[in-house]
Amino acid sequence: MTKTNVATLPEVNASELGLLKVLWDEGALAAREVHNRVGERNSWAYSTTRTVMERMVAKGLVGKKLFHGLNLYEARISRPAGLARLVRDFADRVLELDPAPVVSLFAEGEALSAEEIRELSRLVEELEP
């Protein structure tokens, strides 16, 4: 993954975020493997998971490569880049406050590394409200 600049920060919807979380945690996976982790929870058919994955490829969120006749999908954006717009929107629209306190909540949990928290903070601050 390359360092994301704020001008190319993607919009990630809830469905895409669920799939990205799997890829961030586990690395490159086949669509069936991703589906096995999220399909039942989302009440999705396998074809729905594949469709969402292909849309994510088109958006540049996910890369796809052929490996021994199997398509493997891998996140092309970092976890902070995927979360930045969501954090900013949540802080602005729901909490009506500066996003810094929301970003600091990630420091209290174990979902992001210290480096990822720094990247998230930078991206959120660079986003225009």
C-alpha positions as a printed NumPy array, in Angstrom:
array([[  0.   ,   0.   ,   0.   ],
       [  1.19 ,   3.456,  -0.795],
       [  0.877,   6.514,   1.382],
       [ -2.498,   8.112,   0.725],
       [ -2.812,  11.826,   0.225],
       [ -5.987,  13.598,   1.156],
       [ -6.814,  14.533,  -2.45 ],
       [ -7.215,  10.859,  -3.343],
       [ -8.937,   9.759,  -0.139],
       [-11.691,   7.329,  -1.105],
       [-15.313,   7.236,  -0.052],
       [-15.927,   3.928,   1.72 ],
       [-19.462,   2.774,   2.488],
       [-20.427,   0.412,   5.311],
       [-20.498,  -2.699,   3.108],
       [-17.082,  -1.923,   1.669],
       [-15.682,  -1.215,   5.123],
       [-16.753,  -4.659,   6.321],
       [-14.89 ,  -6.321,   3.454],
       [-11.846,  -4.086,   3.869],
       [-11.614,  -5.004,   7.549],
       [-11.259,  -8.661,   6.564],
       [ -8.558,  -7.838,   4.004],
       [ -6.692,  -5.539,   6.394],
       [ -6.667,  -8.249,   9.054],
       [ -5.895, -11.242,   6.857],
       [ -4.205,  -9.988,   3.693],
       [ -4.934, -11.289,   0.205],
       [ -7.921, -13.644,   0.026],
       [-10.154, -15.224,  -2.582],
       [-13.698, -13.881,  -2.827],
       [-15.025, -17.13 ,  -1.326],
       [-12.787, -16.681,   1.719],
       [-13.971, -13.107,   2.189],
       [-17.572, -14.244,   1.778],
       [-17.132, -16.993,   4.382],
       [-16.116, -14.339,   6.901],
       [-18.841, -11.75 ,   6.182],
       [-21.582, -13.352,   4.085],
       [-23.726, -14.78 ,   6.852],
       [-23.391, -11.708,   9.066],
       [-24.483,  -9.519,   6.128],
       [-27.125, -11.99 ,   4.9  ],
       [-25.41 , -11.919,   1.516],
       [-25.278, -14.497,  -1.218],
       [-21.811, -15.292,  -2.535],
       [-22.652, -13.434,  -5.755],
       [-23.306, -10.264,  -3.738],
       [-19.909, -10.476,  -2.08 ],
       [-18.267, -10.938,  -5.501],
       [-20.185,  -7.98 ,  -6.948],
       [-19.163,  -5.697,  -4.073],
       [-15.55 ,  -6.869,  -4.365],
       [-15.498,  -6.104,  -8.105],
       [-16.946,  -2.627,  -7.483],
       [-14.212,  -2.068,  -4.916],
       [-11.622,  -3.065,  -7.53 ],
       [-13.126,  -0.506,  -9.928],
       [-12.973,   2.176,  -7.198],
       [ -9.339,   1.39 ,  -6.451],
       [-10.043,   0.231,  -2.897],
       [ -9.002,  -3.34 ,  -3.631],
       [ -6.549,  -4.91 ,  -6.031],
       [ -7.106,  -8.214,  -7.78 ],
       [ -4.434, -10.61 ,  -8.982],
       [ -4.577, -14.046, -10.51 ],
       [ -2.791, -16.716,  -8.479],
       [ -2.854, -20.325,  -9.738],
       [ -6.148, -19.696, -11.523],
       [ -7.756, -18.023,  -8.507],
       [ -8.477, -14.309,  -8.127],
       [ -7.026, -12.944,  -4.905],
       [ -8.217,  -9.622,  -3.539],
       [ -6.049,  -7.344,  -1.428],
       [ -6.664,  -3.943,   0.158],
       [ -5.014,  -1.155,  -1.844],
       [ -5.648,   1.49 ,   0.8  ],
       [ -4.467,   1.575,   4.371],
       [ -6.81 ,   1.183,   7.328],
       [ -6.403,   4.892,   8.24 ],
       [ -7.208,   5.959,   4.668],
       [-10.343,   3.836,   4.737],
       [-11.462,   5.272,   8.051],
       [-10.529,   8.951,   7.623],
       [-13.661,  10.193,   5.828],
       [-15.899,   8.146,   8.117],
       [-14.235,   9.592,  11.221],
       [-14.424,  13.126,   9.844],
       [-18.095,  12.777,   8.861],
       [-19.001,  11.206,  12.211],
       [-17.278,  13.997,  14.135],
       [-18.84 ,  16.739,  11.984],
       [-22.35 ,  15.457,  11.392],
       [-23.136,  13.329,  14.406],
       [-21.06 ,  14.72 ,  17.263],
       [-20.676,  18.261,  15.886],
       [-17.157,  18.59 ,  17.178],
       [-13.57 ,  18.64 ,  16.023],
       [-12.433,  15.17 ,  14.876],
       [ -9.341,  15.101,  17.14 ],
       [-11.21 ,  13.576,  20.131],
       [-12.674,  10.901,  17.856],
       [ -9.222,  10.033,  16.523],
       [ -7.889,   9.884,  20.093],
       [-10.411,   7.138,  20.866],
       [ -8.461,   4.879,  18.515],
       [ -5.387,   5.352,  20.714],
       [ -7.287,   3.837,  23.641],
       [ -8.171,   0.717,  21.679],
       [ -5.998,  -1.811,  19.924],
       [ -7.57 ,  -1.596,  16.463],
       [ -4.825,   0.671,  15.076],
       [ -1.093,   0.833,  15.605],
       [  0.56 ,   4.067,  16.738],
       [  1.722,   4.669,  13.159],
       [ -1.81 ,   4.124,  11.818],
       [ -3.221,   6.546,  14.408],
       [ -0.726,   9.2  ,  13.293],
       [ -1.702,   8.647,   9.643],
       [ -5.41 ,   8.769,  10.498],
       [ -4.94 ,  11.993,  12.44 ],
       [ -3.042,  13.576,   9.545],
       [ -5.636,  12.547,   6.965],
       [ -8.609,  13.652,   9.056],
       [ -7.06 ,  17.023,   9.777],
       [ -6.25 ,  17.611,   6.103],
       [ -9.821,  16.842,   5.012],
       [-11.973,  19.869,   4.48 ],
       [-15.046,  19.835,   6.734]])
